[in-house]
Amino acid sequence: MTIEKPGDYWEKIAEHWNTDVEAAKKTNCSNCVAFDVSPRMKKCMPLEGKLGYCWMHDFKCHKDRTCYTWAAGGPIKDDEKSKKNQMKGG
């Protein structure tokens, strides 16, 4: 088993996005187009203000995480858009 250094995570994300670590740290779930923190979704989350639902991957996620499929333009903050994502399956 390989144990990574704490900084390795963001270095890998920065390399994937062809940017520096500081810029990569700004591409997180809290500003991803698929991250749902609408009032209706907040009712389902155990950690108020920290978790949201990812419609890209169909799971709850922490606002400070990120992934290789991050996309600008979020988060989802209104119930209507949240419901539309639910109805279309993500």
C-alpha positions in Angstrom: 0.0 0.0 0.0 1.3 3.4 -0.9 0.6 6.3 1.5 0.4 9.6 -0.3 1.7 12.9 1.2 -1.1 15.4 2.0 -0.2 17.6 -0.9 -0.2 14.8 -3.5 -4.0 15.0 -4.0 -4.0 18.6 -5.1 -0.9 18.2 -7.2 -2.6 15.4 -9.2 -5.7 17.5 -9.6 -3.6 20.5 -10.8 -1.7 18.3 -13.2 -5.0 16.9 -14.6 -6.3 20.4 -15.2 -3.0 21.7 -16.5 -2.8 24.4 -13.8 -1.1 25.2 -10.5 -2.1 23.9 -7.1 -3.7 27.1 -5.9 -6.0 27.3 -8.9 -6.8 23.6 -8.6 -7.9 24.2 -5.0 -10.6 26.6 -6.3 -12.2 23.9 -8.5 -14.2 22.1 -5.8 -17.7 20.8 -5.4 -18.9 24.0 -3.9 -18.7 25.7 -7.3 -19.4 22.7 -9.6 -22.4 22.8 -11.9 -23.5 19.4 -10.7 -23.4 20.1 -6.9 -26.9 20.5 -5.5 -27.3 22.5 -2.3 -30.9 23.6 -3.0 -33.3 23.9 0.0 -34.9 20.6 -0.9 -31.5 18.8 -1.0 -30.3 20.4 2.2 -33.2 18.7 4.0 -31.6 15.3 3.1 -28.1 16.1 4.2 -26.7 15.2 7.6 -24.0 18.0 7.7 -25.7 21.3 7.1 -23.6 23.6 4.9 -20.9 21.0 4.1 -22.6 18.3 2.0 -24.5 18.5 -1.3 -25.7 16.0 -3.9 -23.6 15.4 -7.1 -25.9 14.8 -10.1 -22.9 13.8 -12.2 -22.0 10.8 -10.0 -25.2 10.3 -8.0 -23.9 10.5 -4.5 -23.5 13.0 -1.7 -20.2 14.8 -1.5 -18.4 17.4 0.7 -18.2 21.0 -0.6 -14.4 21.0 -0.3 -13.7 17.9 -2.5 -13.3 17.8 -6.2 -13.0 15.3 -9.0 -11.8 15.1 -12.6 -15.3 15.7 -13.9 -15.7 19.1 -12.2 -17.4 21.7 -14.3 -17.8 25.4 -13.7 -21.1 27.1 -13.2 -22.5 25.9 -9.9 -23.7 25.1 -7.4 -27.4 24.4 -7.9 -29.2 26.5 -5.3 -32.8 26.5 -6.3 -35.4 23.7 -5.9 -36.7 24.0 -9.5 -33.3 23.2 -11.1 -32.7 20.5 -8.5 -36.0 18.9 -9.4 -35.2 19.1 -13.1 -32.0 17.2 -12.5 -33.8 14.6 -10.5 -36.4 14.1 -13.2 -33.9 13.7 -16.0 -31.8 11.3 -14.0 -28.8 13.7 -13.3 
